[in-house]
Each structure stands twice: as C-alpha cells, then as structure tokens.
Amino acid sequence: MELSAAEIDRVIEMAWEDRTPFEAIQAQFGLSERDVIDLMRREMKASSFRMWRARVQGRATKHLLKRGFVEGPHKSAMQRSISGNKISKRI
C-alpha cells in the first residue's frame, strides 16, 4: 500500500503520541506495528528513530491489550484540524 506524504506524516505523528495505540494506526492506515516500525526507520534520522524506539518499547499505552484503561481523555492537539471539526469560539 502506497501512502501519500501527508499520510506518512500523520502516521509518524500518531506513532510519537503516547496514547495512540498501534491498533489505531492499523485501523486507519492498514499498517501493522512492524510496518510502522519499518516506516519510522525509513523516514526518520537514525538518532530520532533510536529515541522513538526507546520511548515506545514496552510502553503499555501503545498497545490496547496492555492498557490499564479502555478509553483515555487525551486527543492530539491537531485532532480538530485533522478531523475538520470547527473550533468553538470562547468569549
């Protein structure tokens, strides 16, 4: 499956987010955890990839079955612009 540059950027962003599980990436883009690791290795500098791997390796929040919660309140700061939701006006 070929991903556009924007989709690759979004996968990388989701992979860096602590509370976005690999299963969410697979559901949205059809990439397994192994595919995400390969994409990150290919698209990032070696030092950035090593830092990311150290960060996510063993992190329970990156795997739905290892989480201690069902749903988290966290959403990416970019979620509104990505999903097209309008930002409510605050007075």
Biopython code that builds the backbone (N, CA, C, O; Angstrom):
import numpy as np
from Bio.PDB.StructureBuilder import StructureBuilder

atoms = [
    (1, "MET", "N", (0.841, -1.184, 0.000)),
    (1, "MET", "CA", (0.000, 0.000, 0.000)),
    (1, "MET", "C", (0.883, 1.244, 0.000)),
    (1, "MET", "O", (1.774, 1.387, 0.837)),
    (2, "GLU", "N", (0.630, 2.118, -0.929)),
    (2, "GLU", "CA", (1.380, 3.367, -1.038)),
    (2, "GLU", "C", (0.684, 4.455, -0.231)),
    (2, "GLU", "O", (-0.520, 4.667, -0.371)),
    (3, "LEU", "N", (1.442, 5.138, 0.607)),
    (3, "LEU", "CA", (0.906, 6.244, 1.389)),
    (3, "LEU", "C", (1.396, 7.558, 0.809)),
    (3, "LEU", "O", (2.526, 7.654, 0.330)),
    (4, "SER", "N", (0.540, 8.571, 0.856)),
    (4, "SER", "CA", (0.956, 9.901, 0.411)),
    (4, "SER", "C", (1.871, 10.514, 1.469)),
    (4, "SER", "O", (1.980, 10.000, 2.582)),
    (5, "ALA", "N", (2.517, 11.602, 1.113)),
    (5, "ALA", "CA", (3.409, 12.287, 2.058)),
    (5, "ALA", "C", (2.637, 12.751, 3.292)),
    (5, "ALA", "O", (3.148, 12.678, 4.409)),
    (6, "ALA", "N", (1.407, 13.228, 3.090)),
    (6, "ALA", "CA", (0.585, 13.671, 4.218)),
    (6, "ALA", "C", (0.220, 12.497, 5.126)),
    (6, "ALA", "O", (0.212, 12.636, 6.349)),
    (7, "GLU", "N", (-0.080, 11.349, 4.535)),
    (7, "GLU", "CA", (-0.414, 10.162, 5.335)),
    (7, "GLU", "C", (0.803, 9.671, 6.111)),
    (7, "GLU", "O", (0.681, 9.272, 7.269)),
    (8, "ILE", "N", (1.964, 9.697, 5.489)),
    (8, "ILE", "CA", (3.190, 9.297, 6.184)),
    (8, "ILE", "C", (3.443, 10.227, 7.365)),
    (8, "ILE", "O", (3.796, 9.770, 8.452)),
    (9, "ASP", "N", (3.266, 11.526, 7.157)),
    (9, "ASP", "CA", (3.432, 12.489, 8.247)),
    (9, "ASP", "C", (2.463, 12.195, 9.386)),
    (9, "ASP", "O", (2.839, 12.270, 10.555)),
    (10, "ARG", "N", (1.229, 11.862, 9.056)),
    (10, "ARG", "CA", (0.222, 11.572, 10.084)),
    (10, "ARG", "C", (0.554, 10.281, 10.833)),
    (10, "ARG", "O", (0.367, 10.212, 12.048)),
    (11, "VAL", "N", (1.042, 9.260, 10.129)),
    (11, "VAL", "CA", (1.439, 8.018, 10.797)),
    (11, "VAL", "C", (2.574, 8.304, 11.775)),
    (11, "VAL", "O", (2.557, 7.818, 12.906)),
    (12, "ILE", "N", (3.555, 9.086, 11.346)),
    (12, "ILE", "CA", (4.679, 9.429, 12.227)),
    (12, "ILE", "C", (4.182, 10.190, 13.450)),
    (12, "ILE", "O", (4.610, 9.922, 14.573)),
    (13, "GLU", "N", (3.282, 11.134, 13.230)),
    (13, "GLU", "CA", (2.727, 11.901, 14.343)),
    (13, "GLU", "C", (1.989, 10.988, 15.315)),
    (13, "GLU", "O", (2.161, 11.105, 16.528)),
    (14, "MET", "N", (1.175, 10.087, 14.794)),
    (14, "MET", "CA", (0.433, 9.160, 15.647)),
    (14, "MET", "C", (1.376, 8.222, 16.395)),
    (14, "MET", "O", (1.131, 7.891, 17.556)),
    (15, "ALA", "N", (2.444, 7.795, 15.741)),
    (15, "ALA", "CA", (3.401, 6.891, 16.380)),
    (15, "ALA", "C", (4.114, 7.579, 17.540)),
    (15, "ALA", "O", (4.441, 6.926, 18.531)),
    (16, "TRP", "N", (4.359, 8.874, 17.437)),
    (16, "TRP", "CA", (5.026, 9.625, 18.508)),
    (16, "TRP", "C", (4.093, 9.887, 19.682)),
    (16, "TRP", "O", (4.563, 10.050, 20.807)),
    (17, "GLU", "N", (2.788, 9.933, 19.451)),
    (17, "GLU", "CA", (1.842, 10.208, 20.532)),
    (17, "GLU", "C", (1.810, 9.036, 21.507)),
    (17, "GLU", "O", (1.698, 7.880, 21.099)),
    (18, "ASP", "N", (1.909, 9.343, 22.787)),
    (18, "ASP", "CA", (1.953, 8.298, 23.805)),
    (18, "ASP", "C", (0.677, 7.473, 23.880)),
    (18, "ASP", "O", (0.738, 6.264, 24.105)),
    (19, "ARG", "N", (-0.453, 8.092, 23.698)),
    (19, "ARG", "CA", (-1.715, 7.396, 23.924)),
    (19, "ARG", "C", (-2.376, 6.888, 22.658)),
    (19, "ARG", "O", (-3.501, 6.392, 22.712)),
    (20, "THR", "N", (-1.717, 6.996, 21.536)),
    (20, "THR", "CA", (-2.277, 6.457, 20.298)),
    (20, "THR", "C", (-1.726, 5.047, 20.111)),
    (20, "THR", "O", (-0.532, 4.886, 19.858)),
    (21, "PRO", "N", (-2.564, 4.032, 20.228)),
    (21, "PRO", "CA", (-2.074, 2.661, 20.105)),
    (21, "PRO", "C", (-1.782, 2.285, 18.647)),
    (21, "PRO", "O", (-2.323, 2.877, 17.713)),
    (22, "PHE", "N", (-0.923, 1.299, 18.487)),
    (22, "PHE", "CA", (-0.610, 0.802, 17.150)),
    (22, "PHE", "C", (-1.867, 0.292, 16.451)),
    (22, "PHE", "O", (-1.969, 0.350, 15.226)),
    (23, "GLU", "N", (-2.819, -0.205, 17.231)),
    (23, "GLU", "CA", (-4.063, -0.704, 16.648)),
    (23, "GLU", "C", (-4.852, 0.414, 15.954)),
    (23, "GLU", "O", (-5.522, 0.170, 14.951)),
    (24, "ALA", "N", (-4.772, 1.634, 16.485)),
    (24, "ALA", "CA", (-5.452, 2.771, 15.846)),
    (24, "ALA", "C", (-4.798, 3.100, 14.506)),
    (24, "ALA", "O", (-5.484, 3.436, 13.541)),
    (25, "ILE", "N", (-3.483, 3.002, 14.451)),
    (25, "ILE", "CA", (-2.772, 3.235, 13.195)),
    (25, "ILE", "C", (-3.144, 2.157, 12.185)),
    (25, "ILE", "O", (-3.340, 2.442, 11.003)),
    (26, "GLN", "N", (-3.239, 0.924, 12.657)),
    (26, "GLN", "CA", (-3.612, -0.170, 11.763)),
    (26, "GLN", "C", (-5.036, 0.007, 11.243)),
    (26, "GLN", "O", (-5.302, -0.234, 10.066)),
    (27, "ALA", "N", (-5.945, 0.423, 12.108)),
    (27, "ALA", "CA", (-7.336, 0.613, 11.679)),
    (27, "ALA", "C", (-7.451, 1.735, 10.655)),
    (27, "ALA", "O", (-8.241, 1.640, 9.715)),
    (28, "GLN", "N", (-6.674, 2.792, 10.829)),
    (28, "GLN", "CA", (-6.796, 3.950, 9.944)),
    (28, "GLN", "C", (-5.991, 3.797, 8.654)),
    (28, "GLN", "O", (-6.445, 4.209, 7.587)),
    (29, "PHE", "N", (-4.796, 3.205, 8.748)),
    (29, "PHE", "CA", (-3.909, 3.163, 7.586)),
    (29, "PHE", "C", (-3.573, 1.753, 7.103)),
    (29, "PHE", "O", (-2.939, 1.593, 6.060)),
    (30, "GLY", "N", (-3.994, 0.726, 7.856)),
    (30, "GLY", "CA", (-3.723, -0.648, 7.450)),
    (30, "GLY", "C", (-2.281, -1.080, 7.669)),
    (30, "GLY", "O", (-1.821, -2.030, 7.036)),
    (31, "LEU", "N", (-1.560, -0.399, 8.552)),
    (31, "LEU", "CA", (-0.161, -0.730, 8.825)),
    (31, "LEU", "C", (-0.054, -1.462, 10.155)),
    (31, "LEU", "O", (-0.573, -0.994, 11.168)),
    (32, "SER", "N", (0.612, -2.599, 10.154)),
    (32, "SER", "CA", (0.840, -3.342, 11.389)),
    (32, "SER", "C", (1.924, -2.626, 12.200)),
    (32, "SER", "O", (2.560, -1.693, 11.711)),
    (33, "GLU", "N", (2.122, -3.066, 13.424)),
    (33, "GLU", "CA", (3.185, -2.483, 14.257)),
    (33, "GLU", "C", (4.528, -2.606, 13.557)),
    (33, "GLU", "O", (5.315, -1.659, 13.552)),
    (34, "ARG", "N", (4.792, -3.758, 12.971)),
    (34, "ARG", "CA", (6.052, -3.974, 12.243)),
    (34, "ARG", "C", (6.186, -2.998, 11.068)),
    (34, "ARG", "O", (7.268, -2.467, 10.820)),
    (35, "ASP", "N", (5.086, -2.764, 10.349)),
    (35, "ASP", "CA", (5.093, -1.807, 9.237)),
    (35, "ASP", "C", (5.384, -0.390, 9.723)),
    (35, "ASP", "O", (6.109, 0.360, 9.070)),
    (36, "VAL", "N", (4.811, -0.025, 10.877)),
    (36, "VAL", "CA", (5.049, 1.312, 11.440)),
    (36, "VAL", "C", (6.521, 1.452, 11.821)),
    (36, "VAL", "O", (7.138, 2.484, 11.557)),
    (37, "ILE", "N", (7.077, 0.430, 12.433)),
    (37, "ILE", "CA", (8.498, 0.459, 12.811)),
    (37, "ILE", "C", (9.360, 0.617, 11.565)),
    (37, "ILE", "O", (10.297, 1.415, 11.557)),
    (38, "ASP", "N", (9.054, -0.133, 10.517)),
    (38, "ASP", "CA", (9.820, -0.026, 9.267)),
    (38, "ASP", "C", (9.685, 1.366, 8.653)),
    (38, "ASP", "O", (10.667, 1.932, 8.172)),
    (39, "LEU", "N", (8.467, 1.919, 8.669)),
    (39, "LEU", "CA", (8.245, 3.263, 8.137)),
    (39, "LEU", "C", (9.033, 4.299, 8.938)),
    (39, "LEU", "O", (9.657, 5.190, 8.363)),
    (40, "MET", "N", (9.003, 4.179, 10.264)),
    (40, "MET", "CA", (9.734, 5.126, 11.112)),
    (40, "MET", "C", (11.239, 5.016, 10.852)),
    (40, "MET", "O", (11.933, 6.030, 10.789)),
    (41, "ARG", "N", (11.733, 3.810, 10.703)),
    (41, "ARG", "CA", (13.158, 3.612, 10.432)),
    (41, "ARG", "C", (13.542, 4.251, 9.094)),
    (41, "ARG", "O", (14.604, 4.861, 8.975)),
    (42, "ARG", "N", (12.681, 4.108, 8.101)),
    (42, "ARG", "CA", (12.947, 4.616, 6.757)),
    (42, "ARG", "C", (12.837, 6.140, 6.679)),
    (42, "ARG", "O", (13.617, 6.783, 5.977)),
    (43, "GLU", "N", (11.869, 6.721, 7.400)),
    (43, "GLU", "CA", (11.558, 8.142, 7.244)),
    (43, "GLU", "C", (12.288, 9.070, 8.216)),
    (43, "GLU", "O", (12.321, 10.282, 8.003)),
    (44, "MET", "N", (12.867, 8.519, 9.272)),
    (44, "MET", "CA", (13.488, 9.356, 10.292)),
    (44, "MET", "C", (15.004, 9.222, 10.271)),
    (44, "MET", "O", (15.555, 8.257, 9.741)),
    (45, "LYS", "N", (15.668, 10.222, 10.864)),
    (45, "LYS", "CA", (17.110, 10.108, 11.056)),
    (45, "LYS", "C", (17.353, 8.950, 12.020)),
    (45, "LYS", "O", (16.493, 8.635, 12.842)),
    (46, "ALA", "N", (18.505, 8.324, 11.923)),
    (46, "ALA", "CA", (18.819, 7.167, 12.771)),
    (46, "ALA", "C", (18.719, 7.503, 14.257)),
    (46, "ALA", "O", (18.190, 6.709, 15.034)),
    (47, "SER", "N", (19.218, 8.662, 14.657)),
    (47, "SER", "CA", (19.176, 9.027, 16.079)),
    (47, "SER", "C", (17.736, 9.260, 16.543)),
    (47, "SER", "O", (17.385, 8.898, 17.666)),
    (48, "SER", "N", (16.909, 9.853, 15.699)),
    (48, "SER", "CA", (15.497, 10.069, 16.047)),
    (48, "SER", "C", (14.761, 8.747, 16.139)),
    (48, "SER", "O", (13.917, 8.563, 17.016)),
    (49, "PHE", "N", (15.074, 7.825, 15.240)),
    (49, "PHE", "CA", (14.437, 6.509, 15.284)),
    (49, "PHE", "C", (14.804, 5.782, 16.572)),
    (49, "PHE", "O", (13.934, 5.196, 17.217)),
    (50, "ARG", "N", (16.085, 5.809, 16.959)),
    (50, "ARG", "CA", (16.515, 5.149, 18.197)),
    (50, "ARG", "C", (15.821, 5.753, 19.416)),
    (50, "ARG", "O", (15.419, 5.028, 20.327)),
    (51, "MET", "N", (15.681, 7.078, 19.433)),
    (51, "MET", "CA", (14.997, 7.750, 20.537)),
    (51, "MET", "C", (13.531, 7.325, 20.581)),
    (51, "MET", "O", (12.999, 7.071, 21.661)),
    (52, "TRP", "N", (12.870, 7.245, 19.427)),
    (52, "TRP", "CA", (11.472, 6.824, 19.378)),
    (52, "TRP", "C", (11.320, 5.385, 19.848)),
    (52, "TRP", "O", (10.423, 5.080, 20.635)),
    (53, "ARG", "N", (12.187, 4.500, 19.373)),
    (53, "ARG", "CA", (12.098, 3.085, 19.766)),
    (53, "ARG", "C", (12.277, 2.918, 21.264)),
    (53, "ARG", "O", (11.567, 2.138, 21.898)),
    (54, "ALA", "N", (13.229, 3.654, 21.829)),
    (54, "ALA", "CA", (13.438, 3.578, 23.280)),
    (54, "ALA", "C", (12.199, 4.084, 24.021)),
    (54, "ALA", "O", (11.856, 3.578, 25.089)),
    (55, "ARG", "N", (11.547, 5.065, 23.455)),
    (55, "ARG", "CA", (10.368, 5.660, 24.085)),
    (55, "ARG", "C", (9.159, 4.721, 24.048)),
    (55, "ARG", "O", (8.448, 4.606, 25.046)),
    (56, "VAL", "N", (8.914, 4.054, 22.927)),
    (56, "VAL", "CA", (7.700, 3.241, 22.806)),
    (56, "VAL", "C", (7.891, 1.778, 23.201)),
    (56, "VAL", "O", (6.913, 1.072, 23.448)),
    (57, "GLN", "N", (9.116, 1.325, 23.260)),
    (57, "GLN", "CA", (9.341, -0.089, 23.566)),
    (57, "GLN", "C", (8.867, -0.388, 24.988)),
    (57, "GLN", "O", (9.366, 0.182, 25.958)),
    (58, "GLY", "N", (7.923, -1.267, 25.087)),
    (58, "GLY", "CA", (7.396, -1.662, 26.385)),
    (58, "GLY", "C", (6.359, -0.706, 26.958)),
    (58, "GLY", "O", (5.860, -0.934, 28.060)),
    (59, "ARG", "N", (6.026, 0.351, 26.240)),
    (59, "ARG", "CA", (5.042, 1.335, 26.722)),
    (59, "ARG", "C", (3.646, 0.723, 26.595)),
    (59, "ARG", "O", (3.198, 0.392, 25.498)),
    (60, "ALA", "N", (2.977, 0.582, 27.722)),
    (60, "ALA", "CA", (1.669, -0.074, 27.736)),
    (60, "ALA", "C", (0.619, 0.697, 26.938)),
    (60, "ALA", "O", (-0.292, 0.090, 26.374)),
    (61, "THR", "N", (0.733, 2.013, 26.883)),
    (61, "THR", "CA", (-0.306, 2.801, 26.205)),
    (61, "THR", "C", (-0.275, 2.640, 24.693)),
    (61, "THR", "O", (-1.225, 3.041, 24.022)),
    (62, "LYS", "N", (0.780, 2.069, 24.139)),
    (62, "LYS", "CA", (0.871, 1.886, 22.694)),
    (62, "LYS", "C", (0.199, 0.594, 22.227)),
    (62, "LYS", "O", (0.145, 0.322, 21.028)),
    (63, "HIS", "N", (-0.316, -0.205, 23.173)),
    (63, "HIS", "CA", (-0.967, -1.475, 22.852)),
    (63, "HIS", "C", (-2.287, -1.559, 23.611)),
    (63, "HIS", "O", (-2.308, -1.455, 24.837)),
    (64, "LEU", "N", (-3.371, -1.744, 22.895)),
    (64, "LEU", "CA", (-4.692, -1.779, 23.536)),
    (64, "LEU", "C", (-4.790, -2.845, 24.621)),
    (64, "LEU", "O", (-5.384, -2.597, 25.670)),
    (65, "LEU", "N", (-4.224, -4.015, 24.391)),
    (65, "LEU", "CA", (-4.357, -5.102, 25.361)),
    (65, "LEU", "C", (-3.538, -4.877, 26.624)),
    (65, "LEU", "O", (-3.836, -5.477, 27.658)),
    (66, "LYS", "N", (-2.523, -4.035, 26.569)),
    (66, "LYS", "CA", (-1.681, -3.776, 27.741)),
    (66, "LYS", "C", (-2.145, -2.573, 28.550)),
    (66, "LYS", "O", (-1.626, -2.326, 29.638)),
    (67, "ARG", "N", (-3.112, -1.823, 28.037)),
    (67, "ARG", "CA", (-3.571, -0.623, 28.722)),
    (67, "ARG", "C", (-4.318, -0.951, 30.000)),
    (67, "ARG", "O", (-4.971, -1.989, 30.106)),
    (68, "GLY", "N", (-4.216, -0.056, 30.965)),
    (68, "GLY", "CA", (-4.961, -0.196, 32.207)),
    (68, "GLY", "C", (-6.291, 0.530, 32.148)),
    (68, "GLY", "O", (-6.996, 0.603, 33.155)),
    (69, "PHE", "N", (-6.650, 1.071, 30.987)),
    (69, "PHE", "CA", (-7.888, 1.808, 30.813)),
    (69, "PHE", "C", (-8.443, 1.485, 29.437)),
    (69, "PHE", "O", (-7.714, 1.040, 28.551)),
    (70, "VAL", "N", (-9.738, 1.713, 29.266)),
    (70, "VAL", "CA", (-10.380, 1.412, 27.992)),
    (70, "VAL", "C", (-10.225, 2.579, 27.035)),
    (70, "VAL", "O", (-9.749, 2.409, 25.913)),
    (71, "GLU", "N", (-10.625, 3.759, 27.474)),
    (71, "GLU", "CA", (-10.504, 4.955, 26.647)),
    (71, "GLU", "C", (-9.837, 6.036, 27.463)),
    (71, "GLU", "O", (-10.066, 6.147, 28.668)),
    (72, "GLY", "N", (-9.028, 6.817, 26.824)),
    (72, "GLY", "CA", (-8.391, 7.926, 27.514)),
    (72, "GLY", "C", (-8.966, 9.241, 27.048)),
    (72, "GLY", "O", (-9.493, 9.328, 25.939)),
    (73, "PRO", "N", (-8.876, 10.268, 27.876)),
    (73, "PRO", "CA", (-9.412, 11.562, 27.507)),
    (73, "PRO", "C", (-8.521, 12.322, 26.532)),
    (73, "PRO", "O", (-8.938, 13.339, 25.979)),
    (74, "HIS", "N", (-7.325, 11.851, 26.320)),
    (74, "HIS", "CA", (-6.362, 12.588, 25.512)),
    (74, "HIS", "C", (-6.690, 12.545, 24.028)),
    (74, "HIS", "O", (-7.035, 11.498, 23.480)),
    (75, "LYS", "N", (-6.577, 13.689, 23.399)),
    (75, "LYS", "CA", (-6.664, 13.782, 21.942)),
    (75, "LYS", "C", (-5.492, 14.631, 21.494)),
    (75, "LYS", "O", (-5.039, 15.516, 22.220)),
    (76, "SER", "N", (-5.019, 14.367, 20.336)),
    (76, "SER", "CA", (-3.947, 15.165, 19.774)),
    (76, "SER", "C", (-4.385, 16.612, 19.648)),
    (76, "SER", "O", (-5.554, 16.890, 19.380)),
    (77, "ALA", "N", (-3.452, 17.537, 19.839)),
    (77, "ALA", "CA", (-3.748, 18.954, 19.664)),
    (77, "ALA", "C", (-4.154, 19.241, 18.222)),
    (77, "ALA", "O", (-4.831, 20.233, 17.953)),
    (78, "MET", "N", (-3.744, 18.378, 17.296)),
    (78, "MET", "CA", (-4.051, 18.551, 15.885)),
    (78, "MET", "C", (-5.376, 17.903, 15.491)),
    (78, "MET", "O", (-5.783, 18.002, 14.334)),
    (79, "GLN", "N", (-6.056, 17.243, 16.426)),
    (79, "GLN", "CA", (-7.233, 16.455, 16.085)),
    (79, "GLN", "C", (-8.325, 17.284, 15.420)),
    (79, "GLN", "O", (-8.949, 16.823, 14.463)),
    (80, "ARG", "N", (-8.567, 18.494, 15.907)),
    (80, "ARG", "CA", (-9.629, 19.309, 15.310)),
    (80, "ARG", "C", (-9.325, 19.643, 13.860)),
    (80, "ARG", "O", (-10.203, 19.557, 13.001)),
    (81, "SER", "N", (-8.081, 20.024, 13.585)),
    (81, "SER", "CA", (-7.743, 20.381, 12.206)),
    (81, "SER", "C", (-7.728, 19.156, 11.306)),
    (81, "SER", "O", (-8.018, 19.263, 10.114)),
    (82, "ILE", "N", (-7.401, 18.014, 11.848)),
    (82, "ILE", "CA", (-7.351, 16.788, 11.055)),
    (82, "ILE", "C", (-8.763, 16.295, 10.737)),
    (82, "ILE", "O", (-9.066, 15.917, 9.605)),
    (83, "SER", "N", (-9.618, 16.308, 11.759)),
    (83, "SER", "CA", (-10.967, 15.772, 11.559)),
    (83, "SER", "C", (-11.920, 16.794, 10.945)),
    (83, "SER", "O", (-13.031, 16.443, 10.548)),
    (84, "GLY", "N", (-11.495, 18.058, 10.865)),
    (84, "GLY", "CA", (-12.334, 19.069, 10.247)),
    (84, "GLY", "C", (-13.357, 19.683, 11.202)),
    (84, "GLY", "O", (-14.224, 20.445, 10.775)),
    (85, "ASN", "N", (-13.258, 19.354, 12.492)),
    (85, "ASN", "CA", (-14.183, 19.953, 13.461)),
    (85, "ASN", "C", (-13.900, 21.434, 13.596)),
    (85, "ASN", "O", (-12.746, 21.861, 13.566)),
    (86, "LYS", "N", (-14.948, 22.208, 13.744)),
    (86, "LYS", "CA", (-14.780, 23.644, 13.922)),
    (86, "LYS", "C", (-14.422, 23.932, 15.379)),
    (86, "LYS", "O", (-14.958, 23.314, 16.299)),
    (87, "ILE", "N", (-13.528, 24.860, 15.567)),
    (87, "ILE", "CA", (-13.136, 25.244, 16.928)),
    (87, "ILE", "C", (-14.198, 26.187, 17.471)),
    (87, "ILE", "O", (-14.564, 27.173, 16.832)),
    (88, "SER", "N", (-14.688, 25.861, 18.666)),
    (88, "SER", "CA", (-15.722, 26.695, 19.249)),
    (88, "SER", "C", (-15.131, 28.024, 19.693)),
    (88, "SER", "O", (-13.977, 28.099, 20.117)),
    (89, "LYS", "N", (-15.927, 29.050, 19.590)),
    (89, "LYS", "CA", (-15.475, 30.381, 19.996)),
    (89, "LYS", "C", (-15.615, 30.516, 21.497)),
    (89, "LYS", "O", (-16.627, 30.134, 22.084)),
    (90, "ARG", "N", (-14.596, 31.058, 22.093)),
    (90, "ARG", "CA", (-14.655, 31.320, 23.527)),
    (90, "ARG", "C", (-14.761, 32.817, 23.733)),
    (90, "ARG", "O", (-14.009, 33.598, 23.151)),
    (91, "ILE", "N", (-15.694, 33.193, 24.558)),
    (91, "ILE", "CA", (-15.904, 34.619, 24.794)),
    (91, "ILE", "C", (-15.376, 34.978, 26.156)),
    (91, "ILE", "O", (-15.452, 36.138, 26.561)),
]
sb = StructureBuilder()
sb.init_structure("model")
sb.init_model(0)
sb.init_chain("A")
sb.init_seg("    ")
for serial, (resi, resn, name, xyz) in enumerate(atoms, 1):
    if name == "N":
        sb.init_residue(resn, " ", resi, " ")
    sb.init_atom(name, np.array(xyz, "f"), 0.0, 1.0, " ", f" {name:<3s}", serial, name[0])
structure = sb.get_structure()
